[in-house]
């Protein structure tokens, strides 16, 4: 098995963040010891980052392509191995969760809970013949819930990284951890999702992923210093409510797969745009125009991911920004995940995009971020406009709604907080 991978604070955080992060880990250590009534002997530390989707909006669930990046907001855990066969996780600000590793069947009563995610990840490890065991953990998250940065995926990846580190010498690949995490979210938590969120959190950095074969996705890390392009990555939280939107999210993969099923395949990746165009009248009649438009978005968005990755690798940032804007345009017009048709009066994402476009003054780029319907937008903002851009966005959505992020090159990892 591979050697345990560990990271120091200087590898995970910016130089000006180090002292604050040391304090954060120390505070979490104290909270762990107080909650579990123990000392700090044998403690270990783990981290998993949130992610930002750069391109490939709603393509992964149909085995498409995505470009994602892990960000400098993460979930950390203070951990101690136990011999009691129980996984006990206390997350700051939330009730404690406890599961037995001898009882890993999915429970309907646990749907939409963190206990379901923990049980699902443990079950995924066990199903693959990987070692699991009991441990106690105290977690602290800076990944904002409902921000489109995938706090649930970070939590799942964190749990898998802990199980890998404690019981498998850290040898479980990031891809395997991501796949297990997706299973936990889909089957145990009850939320339909593709593999992008978990993969981006687990792998780290700018990552182009081709999900044509989800059992062996093609992963390409794109090493670059994003700051050389003199733009900031901003995530703007519109603070819209995600409640009761599961049906809206589910409809996207379901409608795409309806189109695929017409051609006797399971996923759109198994056909091409020409197939849809040649049969478009029959498809419109049988499945409706929205399903057809969403399928057409899928094919175009797949091509854009290749363009985005190529632009980054070759330093063509203007082309990169152009493709980001094209992606946002396609999501608005064809994918149609900007607002929920069940509540057409609530269109916070549309408001955010309008304000952002005016603030950018035909520079930079902006688009819906993540699942859509509510939540966040993403913007690439020229540094000379950043102060004014943040001010304009926060006038509408409140102080602290515009988050200026950096890209983290490392995914889920064990941490050495003193290095």
N, C-alpha and C positions, 0 to 999 in steps of 0.2 A: 504494500500500500504506500501511497505517497506520503511525503513528510508533511506534518502539520504546517499550514500556512498561517502566519501571524503578521499583523501590521502595527506599526507605531503611530502615535498621534500625528506626527509630522507627515505621514503618508496619507492620512485621511482628511486632515483639516488645513485651512490656510494658516499662515504664520501668525497672523494677528488673532486667530481663534484659539491658539494652543492653550493659553492660560485659562480661558473660560472653559475649555473642554476638560482640562485637568480638574477644575472645580466641579464640573458636571459629573465626571466619573467618581470623584471623591464623595459628592453628595449622594449619588446612587448607591455607593458602597455602604455609606452610613445608613441609608434607608433600608437596604437589604438586611444588614445586621440587626437593626431595630425590629423590622417586621418579622424576621424568622428567628429572632432571639438567639443569635449566634455570634461568633467572632469572625474576623476576616481571614482565618486560616483556609487555604486551599481555594480561594476565590479565583474565578476566571472571568474574562470579559469578552463580549462579542458585539458586533455591529452589523447592521444591514441598512443600506441607503434607500431613500425614496428614488423615484425615477421621473424623468420627463420624456414624453413621447415627442420626438422631433419630426417624424414623418411616418406615414403608414396608418392613418386614422381608420380604425375598425377594419383591419385587414388580417390580423393574426388568427382570428377565430375561423377564417376560411383558408388557412394555410398560406397566407400571403407573406409579404415582406414588410419589415419595419426598420426604422432608424430610431434608436432610443439612447438615452444617456442617464447614468446615475448622477445624483446631485448631492450637495454637501449637507443635506438634512437627513438624519438617520434615526433609527431606533437602536438603542444600546441596551445590553443586558449584563447584569452582575449575576454570576452563576456559581452554584456549588452542587457537585454531584452528591446524590444520596443513594442509599441502598434499599429504599423502601418500595421501589416499583411504581412510584407516583411522580408525575410531572406537575409541579406547582409553580404557577407564574402569577406574580403580582405586578400589574402595570400601574404606574403612577396615575392616581386619579380614578382608578377603576377597581371593581371588586376582584378578589383573588379567584383564579381558575385552577382547578385541580382535576386531573384525569388519572386513571389507572392504566398502565401499559398492558394490563391483562384484559382490558375491555376497550377494544378499538373499533367496534362497530359504529357506523354513523347513527346519530340519533335525531329524529325529527324535532324533538323538543329543544335541541341545541342549535338549530338553524339560525344563521345571522348572529352568532356569538363567537367570541374569541376562543372559547373552550372547543368549539367545533373545529377551528383552524388548528389548534394544538393537537387534538385527537386525530385529525385528518393527516397532518404531517407525520405523526408517529406511526399511523397506520400505513402510510405510504412507504416509510422506511422498512417496516416489518414485512410488507408485501414483497419487497425486493430482496428480502433476506439480509438486510442491513441491521447492524446492532442498534438496540435502543436500551434506555435505562432511565432510572428516576433522577430528577434534579429539581432544585429550587432556583428560581430566577426572579430578579426585580428589574423591570424594564422602564426606560424613560425614552420618550419619543419627541423629536423635533419635527417629524413629518406631519404636516397639518392634515387632519381628517377632512375629507371632502374637498381637498385642494387639487385633486387630479394628480397628485404625486404618489399615489398608491401606498397609503399607510398600511393597508391590509396585506399587500404583497410583501412589504418590508418586514412585517411581523411574521409572516409565514416563512420567508427566507431566513430570518433571524432564528426561528425555531429549528429549521433544518440545519442551519450552520452550527447551532449548539449541539444537536445530536451528532453531527459529523465530527465536531471537535472533541466532544467528551467520549464518544463510544466507537468512533471509526478513524481515529488518528487524523482527522481533518482530510481524509482521502476521498470523500464523496465529491464528485465534480459539480461545479456550479450549474451545469445543465441539468443534471439529475435532481439537484435540490430544487431547481425551478419547476421541473416537471411534477415533482411530488407536491410542491406548494400549490400549483394549479389544481391538482386533483383535490387537495384539501378545500380550496375555495369553491370549486364546482360542485363536488359531491357532498362534502360535509357542511360547508357554510351555506351552500345553496345559491351562489351567485354565478351566473354564466359569465365566463371571461375567456379570452385567449391566453396565450402564454407570454405575451410581451412584458407585462408588468413584472412578473416573477423573474423572467430572464434578465431584464435590464437591472433589477436590483441585485440579482445573484452574480452576474458577470462583471458589471461595472464599466465605467468609461463610456465614450461614444461607441455604440455597438450596432452594426448592421446585422440583422437576423433574417434569414430566409427559412420560413416554416413549412416549406413544401413537404418535408418529411419531419413531422413533429417529434419523432423518436430520435432523430439525428439531425437537428436543425443546423444549418450552415451559419456560423458565427464569425464575424469579422470585426475585430476592434480597430478603431481608426485613431491612431495616436496623433494628437495635435494639441497645441497650446491655443485654446480658444481666444484668450485675451489679445492675441496678436491682431485680431480682426477689429479691435476697437468697438466692440458691441457688447452689451450686457444681455444676459438671458433673464427675462422677467416673467414671473407667473403671477397673474392677477386674479385674486379670489373675489368673485362676484357675491359671495355669501348667499347664493341662492340655495334653496332647500332641495336635497337629493331624495327626500322621502317620497315613497310611492312611485318611483321611476323605474323599478325593476322591469316592468312590462315594456317600457320604452327601450331600454337597453337590450332586452331579449329579442325584441322585434327585428333589430338589425341583423344579427347572425341568422335568425330564423328565416327572414325574407331572402337573404342571400342564398341560404341553403335550399330554399324552395326553387329558386332559379336553377341551382346546380342539380337538384333532384330531377328536374324536367329532362335533363340530359343523362339520367341514370348514373350520376356520380354524387359523392357526398359533399364536395367542396368546390367553390368557384375556381380554385387554383387548378382544377383538373380540366377546365375548359378555357376558352379564350373569348375576347370581346367579339370577334367575328361570329362566333356561335350564337351569341345573344342577338346581335344585329340581324343575322339571317332569319331568326325566329321571333323577332321583336313583337310583331302583331299578336301572335299566339300567346306569347309570354305576358303581354300587357292585358290581354283578355282574361287569362287564367289567374294571374297573380297580382295584377294592378300595376299602375305606373311607378309607384314608389319602390316596389321591389326591383323593378327593372333599373331604375335610376341608381339604386344602391349597388346593384351588380356592376353597372358601368363605372361607378366611382371606384369600386374595388380594382378593376383592371388598370384604370388610369393612375390610381394611387400607388400600385405596385411599381409602375414605371418611374414614378416620381421618387420613390425610395432609392432606386439605382442612381438617379440624377443627383439626389442630395448627397449620397455617399461619394459619388465621383467628384462632385464640387468640393467637398471637404478635403478629400485626399489630394486634390490638385490646387487647393488654395483659391478657388474661384468663388469668393464669398458673395459677389453680386448674383451669380447664378444660383447659389444656395438660397439666398433671400427670395429670389424670384420663385423658386420651387416651393418654398414655405408659403408664400402668398397664394400660389396655385392650389396647394393642398387645402388651405383654409377656404378658398372659393368653392372647391369641389365639395367639401364637407357641408358648407352652407346650402348649396344649390341641389346637390345630388344625393349625398348621404343623408342630409336633413336631420342632423343631430344638434341643432342650435337651440331649439325649444321643443317642449313636449306638446303634441297636438291636443292632448287631454287638458292642457292649461295654456292656451295660446296668449293669454293676457300677461303671462310671466315670461319675459324674454331678456333676462339679465345678460346672457352671453352676447346677444345681438347688440345690446346697449354698450357693453364693454368693447366689442370690436369696433363700433362706430367711434367711440371716444378715443380708442387707441390709434385708429387710422388718422384721425385729425391731429393727434399729438405727435405722430411720427412724421407728418408733413411729407408724404410720399417717399420716406426713407425707411430703412429697416423692414420688418415684416411682422405680421400677427396672424393668429389662427386660433380656432377652438383647440382646447387642450384635453386630451384623454377622452373619456366616454361621451362627454357632451351633455346637452339638455339643461344642465345646471353646473355650477362649480367654477371652472377657471378657463382663462385664455392664456396663451403663450405669446410673448413678444420678444423680438430681437431688436434692441434699441441702441442706436448710435450713442456713444458715451457723451457726446456734446448735448444730446437731448435728454439724457437720463434723469437729471434733476427735475426738469419741467414735466417729463412724461410721468414720473412717479407722483408728482403733485397733482397733475390732471386726473390720473386714475383714482387717487385717494380722495379727491373732492367728491367723486361719485360714489365710491364703494367703501369709504372710511379709512381711517388711519391704520396702517399696517396691512392693507389689502394687496399692496404691490410688493412682491418678494423678489429681491435681486439675488440670484443664485450663482453658484459655480459648479463645474463638472467634477465629480469625484472619479478617479481612475480605478478604484478598487471596489468590488462588490461586497457580498457577505464575507465576513472575516472574523477571526479571533483577534483581539486587540491586546497590545501590551501598553497600558496607559501611562507607564513611566518612561516610555521611549519616544 
